[in-house]
Amino acid sequence: MSELVIGAGPLSIEDVVAVAGGERRVRLSTEPAFVERIARGAAVIERRLSNAVPTYGVNTGFGASVKNT
């Protein structure tokens, strides 16, 4: 089974179909630039949550990351 590295380049529809069909496995890139982009995104979410900013899919009542209070 071939591996699809997320963050190594653009994804194609064919990539998504192959993953969905079990033909490829996925891993996240360990390239420093990609890891930094992920960390920056996480920091944005953390700031929004700490300031009680409604954030779709995180604290708005939709998505797996919803905060139940």
C-alpha positions in Angstrom: 0.0 0.0 0.0 1.4 3.4 -1.0 1.6 6.3 1.4 0.1 9.8 0.9 2.0 12.4 2.9 -0.3 15.3 3.9 1.6 18.6 3.7 4.1 17.5 1.1 2.1 19.0 -1.8 -1.4 19.5 -3.2 -4.0 16.7 -2.9 -5.8 15.5 -6.0 -9.3 14.1 -6.2 -7.6 10.8 -7.1 -5.6 11.0 -3.8 -8.8 11.4 -1.8 -10.5 8.5 -3.7 -7.5 6.2 -3.1 -7.5 6.9 0.6 -11.2 6.5 0.9 -11.0 3.2 -1.0 -8.3 1.9 1.3 -5.6 1.9 -1.5 -3.4 4.4 0.3 -2.5 5.2 3.9 -2.0 8.7 5.2 0.6 10.3 7.3 1.4 14.0 8.2 4.6 15.5 6.9 7.4 16.1 9.4 8.9 18.9 7.3 9.5 21.8 9.6 7.6 24.3 7.5 4.5 22.1 7.6 4.8 21.4 11.3 5.0 25.2 11.9 1.9 25.9 9.8 0.0 23.3 11.9 1.3 24.9 15.1 0.2 28.4 13.9 -3.3 27.1 13.1 -3.6 25.5 16.5 -2.5 28.7 18.2 -5.2 30.6 16.3 -7.8 28.2 17.6 -6.5 28.4 21.2 -6.6 32.2 21.1 -10.2 32.2 19.7 -11.3 29.8 22.4 -9.6 31.7 25.2 -11.4 34.9 24.0 -14.8 33.0 23.6 -14.9 33.8 19.9 -17.5 31.6 18.1 -15.4 29.2 15.9 -17.3 27.0 13.5 -16.7 23.3 14.1 -15.0 23.9 17.4 -17.4 25.7 19.8 -20.5 26.4 17.7 -22.3 23.1 18.3 -21.1 21.3 15.1 -18.2 19.0 14.5 -16.2 16.4 16.5 -14.3 19.1 18.4 -17.3 20.9 19.8 -16.9 22.0 23.4 -19.9 20.8 25.5 -20.7 23.0 28.4 
